[in-house]
């Protein structure tokens, strides 16, 4: 499964940088409650790519239930 990965801009208030994973395709959209953040496109990759840091099954479940996955780059480093 291909996914699009976005990275939030670095905040000066101490908030961690986040990664937003969305399915590819025209129906994918940033959820309303996350649209106030500045997101930058990072990559289109496979759901099990190490940059996401989670098993493909977890990514697939999150995308099928919530239609997005929100994580941090720290998770990817720990994998």
DRENMIVO-648392 format. One record per atom (N, C-alpha, C, O): atom name; x, y, z; residue in one letter. Coordinates in nm, 3 decimals. Atoms other than C-alpha are relative to their C-alpha. Layout:
! residues N
CA:X:Y:Z:a .
...
! end
This chain:
! residues 79
N:0.084:-0.117:0.000:x .
CA:0.000:0.000:0.000:x .
C:0.089:0.124:0.000:x .
O:0.181:0.135:0.081:x .
N:-0.073:-0.126:0.006:x .
CA:0.135:0.341:-0.096:x .
C:-0.068:0.103:0.090:x .
O:-0.190:0.108:0.100:x .
N:0.050:-0.106:-0.087:x .
CA:0.099:0.631:0.146:x .
C:0.078:0.129:-0.026:x .
O:0.190:0.126:-0.077:x .
N:-0.068:-0.130:0.004:x .
CA:0.183:1.001:0.150:x .
C:0.036:0.038:0.143:x .
O:-0.046:0.024:0.234:x .
N:-0.048:-0.039:-0.132:x .
CA:0.388:1.126:0.444:x .
C:0.026:0.151:-0.001:x .
O:0.091:0.203:-0.091:x .
N:-0.019:-0.144:-0.017:x .
CA:0.380:1.488:0.562:x .
C:0.067:0.024:0.135:x .
O:0.047:-0.053:0.229:x .
N:-0.070:-0.038:-0.124:x .
CA:0.595:1.655:0.830:x .
C:-0.049:0.138:0.042:x .
O:-0.058:0.229:-0.041:x .
N:0.040:-0.133:-0.049:x .
CA:0.476:1.942:1.049:x .
C:0.123:0.087:0.015:x .
O:0.234:0.037:0.039:x .
N:-0.112:-0.093:-0.018:x .
CA:0.691:2.250:1.067:x .
C:0.044:0.000:0.146:x .
O:-0.035:-0.026:0.236:x .
N:-0.055:-0.007:-0.135:x .
CA:0.916:2.285:1.369:x .
C:-0.060:0.121:0.071:x .
O:-0.062:0.232:0.017:x .
N:0.059:-0.106:-0.079:x .
CA:0.748:2.489:1.639:x .
C:0.100:0.049:0.104:x .
O:0.178:-0.030:0.157:x .
N:-0.091:-0.057:-0.099:x .
CA:0.937:2.721:1.870:x .
C:-0.053:-0.013:0.142:x .
O:0.017:0.020:0.238:x .
N:0.059:0.011:-0.133:x .
CA:0.701:2.649:2.160:x .
C:0.026:-0.134:0.066:x .
O:-0.033:-0.165:0.170:x .
N:-0.035:0.128:-0.059:x .
CA:0.850:2.307:2.227:x .
C:-0.084:-0.116:-0.047:x .
O:-0.060:-0.230:-0.008:x .
N:0.083:0.108:0.053:x .
CA:0.583:2.109:2.044:x .
C:0.084:-0.086:-0.094:x .
O:0.161:-0.034:-0.175:x .
N:-0.076:0.092:0.083:x .
CA:0.727:1.799:1.878:x .
C:-0.044:0.005:-0.146:x .
O:-0.161:0.028:-0.176:x .
N:0.032:0.016:0.141:x .
CA:0.745:1.765:1.504:x .
C:-0.081:-0.128:-0.015:x .
O:-0.051:-0.228:0.049:x .
N:0.084:0.116:0.019:x .
CA:0.479:1.525:1.386:x .
C:0.002:-0.044:-0.147:x .
O:0.032:0.035:-0.237:x .
N:0.014:0.054:0.134:x .
CA:0.435:1.300:1.085:x .
C:-0.146:-0.039:-0.019:x .
O:-0.207:-0.102:0.067:x .
N:0.136:0.034:0.035:x .
CA:0.099:1.265:0.916:x .
C:0.006:-0.093:-0.121:x .
O:0.065:-0.060:-0.224:x .
N:0.002:0.098:0.107:x .
CA:0.043:0.957:0.702:x .
C:-0.142:-0.009:-0.053:x .
O:-0.237:-0.031:0.022:x .
N:0.129:0.008:0.067:x .
CA:-0.241:0.958:0.451:x .
C:0.008:-0.100:-0.113:x .
O:0.115:-0.120:-0.171:x .
N:-0.002:0.088:0.118:x .
CA:-0.342:0.707:0.187:x .
C:0.021:0.085:-0.125:x .
O:-0.009:0.205:-0.125:x .
N:-0.011:-0.072:0.126:x .
CA:-0.260:0.803:-0.168:x .
C:-0.136:-0.001:-0.068:x .
O:-0.218:-0.088:-0.041:x .
N:0.125:-0.003:0.075:x .
CA:-0.544:0.899:-0.396:x .
C:-0.076:0.129:0.023:x .
O:-0.046:0.204:0.115:x .
N:0.073:-0.126:-0.004:x .
CA:-0.790:1.179:-0.454:x .
C:-0.090:0.019:0.122:x .
O:-0.124:0.132:0.155:x .
N:0.088:-0.012:-0.117:x .
CA:-1.006:1.104:-0.147:x .
C:0.076:0.035:0.128:x .
O:0.014:0.071:0.228:x .
N:-0.080:-0.027:-0.120:x .
CA:-0.719:1.155:0.100:x .
C:-0.001:0.150:0.031:x .
O:0.013:0.234:-0.058:x .
N:0.003:-0.140:-0.042:x .
CA:-0.741:1.477:0.300:x .
C:0.051:0.013:0.142:x .
O:0.034:-0.078:0.224:x .
N:-0.044:-0.028:-0.137:x .
CA:-0.583:1.630:0.607:x .
C:-0.125:0.023:0.085:x .
O:-0.209:0.105:0.049:x .
N:0.119:-0.017:-0.086:x .
CA:-0.839:1.598:0.891:x .
C:-0.015:0.145:0.045:x .
O:0.083:0.217:0.064:x .
N:0.031:-0.138:-0.035:x .
CA:-1.008:1.923:0.989:x .
C:0.076:0.045:0.125:x .
O:0.128:0.156:0.128:x .
N:-0.065:-0.041:-0.126:x .
CA:-0.861:1.922:1.342:x .
C:0.152:0.011:-0.012:x .
O:0.217:0.058:0.081:x .
N:-0.144:-0.013:0.021:x .
CA:-0.507:1.905:1.196:x .
C:0.035:0.103:-0.107:x .
O:0.153:0.123:-0.137:x .
N:-0.024:-0.094:0.109:x .
CA:-0.547:2.167:0.923:x .
C:0.062:0.132:0.046:x .
O:0.110:0.209:-0.038:x .
N:-0.059:-0.126:-0.048:x .
CA:-0.426:2.452:1.146:x .
C:0.152:-0.007:0.007:x .
O:0.217:0.095:0.031:x .
N:-0.145:0.015:0.000:x .
CA:-0.071:2.313:1.134:x .
C:0.053:0.015:-0.142:x .
O:-0.018:-0.010:-0.239:x .
N:-0.065:-0.011:0.130:x .
CA:0.170:2.380:0.852:x .
C:0.067:-0.133:-0.032:x .
O:0.165:-0.170:0.033:x .
N:-0.053:0.131:0.040:x .
CA:0.237:2.046:0.681:x .
C:0.080:0.015:-0.127:x .
O:0.043:0.089:-0.218:x .
N:-0.083:0.004:0.120:x .
CA:0.511:1.985:0.428:x .
C:0.005:-0.143:-0.050:x .
O:0.022:-0.238:0.027:x .
N:-0.010:0.132:0.061:x .
CA:0.510:1.696:0.188:x .
C:0.140:-0.055:0.023:x .
O:0.239:0.015:0.002:x .
N:-0.129:0.064:-0.025:x .
CA:0.787:1.450:0.278:x .
C:0.028:-0.110:-0.103:x .
O:0.135:-0.112:-0.164:x .
N:-0.026:0.112:0.091:x .
CA:0.744:1.137:0.064:x .
C:-0.128:-0.076:-0.031:x .
O:-0.225:-0.074:0.044:x .
N:0.097:0.104:0.030:x .
CA:0.522:0.889:-0.111:x .
C:0.078:-0.130:0.010:x .
O:0.181:-0.146:-0.056:x .
N:-0.077:0.120:-0.029:x .
CA:0.630:0.548:0.011:x .
C:-0.094:-0.116:0.032:x .
O:-0.216:-0.102:0.030:x .
N:0.078:0.116:-0.042:x .
CA:0.516:0.202:0.115:x .
C:-0.038:0.012:0.148:x .
O:0.034:0.076:0.225:x .
N:0.049:-0.010:-0.137:x .
CA:0.318:0.165:0.438:x .
C:0.096:-0.060:0.102:x .
O:0.090:-0.024:0.220:x .
N:-0.096:0.060:-0.094:x .
CA:0.599:-0.044:0.591:x .
C:0.138:0.065:-0.006:x .
O:0.235:0.007:0.043:x .
N:-0.129:-0.069:0.010:x .
CA:0.876:0.208:0.516:x .
C:0.051:0.037:0.139:x .
O:-0.027:0.074:0.227:x .
N:-0.060:-0.031:-0.130:x .
CA:1.117:0.266:0.804:x .
C:-0.018:0.145:0.041:x .
O:-0.012:0.175:0.161:x .
N:0.019:-0.141:-0.038:x .
CA:1.057:0.642:0.789:x .
C:-0.127:0.018:0.083:x .
O:-0.137:0.113:0.160:x .
N:0.122:-0.006:-0.081:x .
CA:0.711:0.576:0.939:x .
C:0.023:-0.065:0.136:x .
O:-0.025:-0.015:0.237:x .
N:-0.039:0.062:-0.126:x .
CA:0.847:0.341:1.202:x .
C:-0.100:-0.093:0.063:x .
O:-0.082:-0.134:0.178:x .
N:0.100:0.091:-0.053:x .
CA:0.542:0.122:1.248:x .
C:-0.021:-0.115:-0.098:x .
O:0.001:-0.098:-0.218:x .
N:0.028:0.112:0.091:x .
CA:0.450:-0.220:1.109:x .
C:-0.112:0.035:-0.098:x .
O:-0.202:0.114:-0.068:x .
N:0.099:-0.026:0.104:x .
CA:0.246:-0.219:0.789:x .
C:-0.142:-0.023:0.049:x .
O:-0.233:0.051:0.013:x .
N:0.132:0.030:-0.053:x .
CA:-0.048:-0.375:0.974:x .
C:-0.057:0.114:0.082:x .
O:-0.175:0.146:0.069:x .
N:0.047:-0.112:-0.083:x .
CA:-0.070:-0.089:1.223:x .
C:-0.035:0.121:-0.086:x .
O:-0.134:0.189:-0.060:x .
N:0.027:-0.112:0.091:x .
CA:-0.051:0.169:0.946:x .
C:-0.131:-0.025:-0.074:x .
O:-0.215:0.064:-0.084:x .
N:0.121:0.034:0.075:x .
CA:-0.319:-0.010:0.745:x .
C:-0.126:0.012:0.086:x .
O:-0.227:0.064:0.039:x .
N:0.115:-0.009:-0.090:x .
CA:-0.554:-0.035:1.045:x .
C:-0.034:0.146:0.027:x .
O:-0.151:0.184:0.020:x .
N:0.026:-0.142:-0.028:x .
CA:-0.514:0.334:1.130:x .
C:-0.063:0.069:-0.121:x .
O:-0.156:0.149:-0.106:x .
N:0.054:-0.063:0.120:x .
CA:-0.581:0.435:0.771:x .
C:-0.142:-0.048:-0.031:x .
O:-0.223:0.028:-0.083:x .
N:0.134:0.049:0.028:x .
CA:-0.887:0.213:0.743:x .
C:-0.102:0.048:0.104:x .
O:-0.219:0.065:0.072:x .
N:0.092:-0.045:-0.106:x .
CA:-1.036:0.329:1.077:x .
C:-0.013:0.152:0.000:x .
O:-0.124:0.205:-0.009:x .
N:0.003:-0.146:-0.015:x .
CA:-0.940:0.697:1.103:x .
C:0.029:0.075:-0.129:x .
O:0.009:0.196:-0.136:x .
N:-0.038:-0.056:0.130:x .
CA:-0.825:0.758:0.742:x .
C:0.127:0.084:0.006:x .
O:0.159:0.155:-0.090:x .
N:-0.131:-0.064:-0.012:x .
CA:-0.495:0.900:0.873:x .
C:0.074:-0.064:0.116:x .
O:0.015:-0.136:0.197:x .
N:-0.083:0.044:-0.112:x .
CA:-0.208:0.818:1.106:x .
C:0.087:0.117:0.041:x .
O:0.153:0.178:-0.044:x .
N:-0.082:-0.107:-0.053:x .
CA:-0.037:1.074:1.327:x .
C:0.105:-0.062:0.091:x .
O:0.071:-0.134:0.185:x .
N:-0.109:0.058:-0.078:x .
CA:0.304:0.980:1.469:x .
C:0.111:0.104:0.009:x .
O:0.095:0.218:-0.035:x .
N:-0.115:-0.091:-0.010:x .
CA:0.642:1.134:1.545:x .
C:0.124:-0.065:-0.062:x .
O:0.133:-0.188:-0.068:x .
N:-0.123:0.058:0.053:x .
CA:0.983:1.093:1.383:x .
C:0.075:-0.083:0.102:x .
O:0.153:-0.170:0.064:x .
N:-0.068:0.077:-0.103:x .
CA:1.106:0.956:1.718:x .
C:-0.039:-0.147:-0.007:x .
O:0.043:-0.235:0.019:x .
N:0.048:0.137:0.013:x .
CA:0.894:0.644:1.664:x .
C:0.080:-0.071:-0.110:x .
O:0.119:-0.187:-0.095:x .
N:-0.074:0.059:0.112:x .
CA:1.071:0.584:1.333:x .
C:0.144:-0.032:0.041:x .
O:0.199:-0.133:-0.002:x .
N:-0.138:0.023:-0.043:x .
CA:1.413:0.614:1.498:x .
C:0.011:-0.119:0.093:x .
O:0.116:-0.185:0.097:x .
N:-0.003:0.110:-0.095:x .
CA:1.323:0.356:1.761:x .
C:-0.022:-0.135:-0.066:x .
O:0.006:-0.238:-0.005:x .
N:0.029:0.126:0.068:x .
CA:1.223:0.093:1.505:x .
C:0.125:-0.068:-0.049:x .
O:0.118:-0.175:-0.109:x .
! end
